[in-house]
Structure formats: C-alpha cells, structure tokens
Amino acid sequence: MTTLPIERFASEREAEKFEAEAEAANAQAEADRQKADASRLKEGAGGLYGYTKGTQRDVEASVRKAQRRAASVAKALYAKDERSVDFLKAHVKRANSKTARLILAAMKNLGPRVASEMLPSERHVARVAAEEKVAGGLYGYPTKTARLALVACSDLRAYVGEVAYNLHSRRTAKYAKMTGFLKEHGKTAKCAYSRMILDCYPDAPVSKEAKEKYPWPECIKDQEKEYGSKEIAEKVCGKIKSQSQGKSAADQMLRKAFVPDSVDAWLEWEDGTRTAATRRRA
C-alpha cells in the first residue's frame, strides 16, 4: 500500500478548507445583498394600499392641512353663532353637504370649550346679533345663522381646492398615483377629507398631442379644399405650424403669408416665389 506524503495531504486539506470558507463567504455576501434589496424595496413601496411611502406622506400631509382648516372654521363659526350647529345638521340632511358634515365633525371637539373662551361682552354681542334677524333664513333658521354657516362651508371648500391644487402642482407627474391613493384612502379608511380633496382635484394633464388645436392632416385637408392644391396647402400649414398658432388664427396667417395676384390667378409668397392657384382670394 502506497502512502501519500504528509505535505501533499496537508495541502489538499487546506485547499478544501479555503474553498469551503470562500463559498461560505460568497453565500453570506449574497444573502446580505438580497436582504438589502428587500429592505430597499420595502422602503420604496411600503406605503398603504401598495403605494410608496412618499405618495402616502404627500396625501396625508394634504389631509392634515384640510383638517386644521376645518377645525379653525368650526371654531370661528361656533363662536359667532352657536345655532350654526343645528343649521349644519339640517344642511347635511337636506342638501347632503360634505363640507357641512366635515365642519360638524370638527365641532365635536369644541362645544362649550369654545364658548368659554369668549369674554362675557363678546357672548352678549353675539347673542344680541343673532336675535336681530330671526326669520327669513334657509330651512327656517335665522338669516344670520344661515349666512354664517354657508360662508363657512364655502370657505372650507375653497381652501380644500387650494390644497388639492398645491398637491397637483408639486406632483403633476404622479397624477395617477395621487388620485389613486386619495380614492382608495377615502374608500378603505372612509376618510372624508380624502374624498373632498379628490373632488376638488384638477383634471388630468393633457398630452402634447391632445393640446394640438389644428392637427396637420386636418389642416392639409381644409387648405387643399380651400385652394385646390396640395402644394399650397402644405406650404400654408407649414407656416401655421411654425408659428404655433391654432385653427382660429389660420385665416390671419394666410393673409400674412401671401398676396394674391389679381391678374392671372397666381399666388405671390413672401419669399418671392409664385404658385398657381385654382381660385382667387378677395
């Protein structure tokens, strides 16, 4: 039986050991990489309803702005006329007013606390002013009460519109994500503020193609019908397009582009060239 040299046996064992250690190190590095990728993916799309956290933060910040304004409006309205609470309830029932419902919800945390913040003289003035006009208001409420409440509803609605526009202007490229999150949050979380922001949200951005007022094929068709020549139509439409003007400015562009020859039905262009036309323009 032949025995292997001790040196060769030792080197083979060391090689196997080094190879095993290298494989273990590579496996650990791959596991760490996959873990890091999963962490980044979770952070990027870890918001509610499958949206990113950034989208969620943007919408929630807008909702908080609307909530603070509703609380401010509710406090001011209650301080001016406590009977506005009953009017808002009637407005919700009769007109299904979303803004009235939000102001009522904000008033739940106010009540007597707001009234107690008023000085006695202020409470007296508010009570006397409320009694000045008793009849003639909406739903049978005093005129002053109805007007104050309706103005409060209008103020809140207008402010929510500003919040919606601000969000849209900052995230125009993410229109679908913002409106999608607002819709889902209003439906799933029953967030009335999300629904109102969505109601006040601007329309979707119009693509560049849709903004074109006078498409090239339509221009060629119209001008060829007008002058009986495709060559003239292409030249006219080219000038219209170069000036970035719409269909409403077509006639003005035509008048500036050429001067009709009154003798032999030739069209003389600004560059000195002339083109035969099948009809003359006055």
Order of alpha helices (4+ residues) and beta strands (2+ residues): alpha-alpha-alpha-alpha-alpha-alpha-alpha-alpha-alpha-alpha-alpha-alpha-alpha-beta-beta-beta
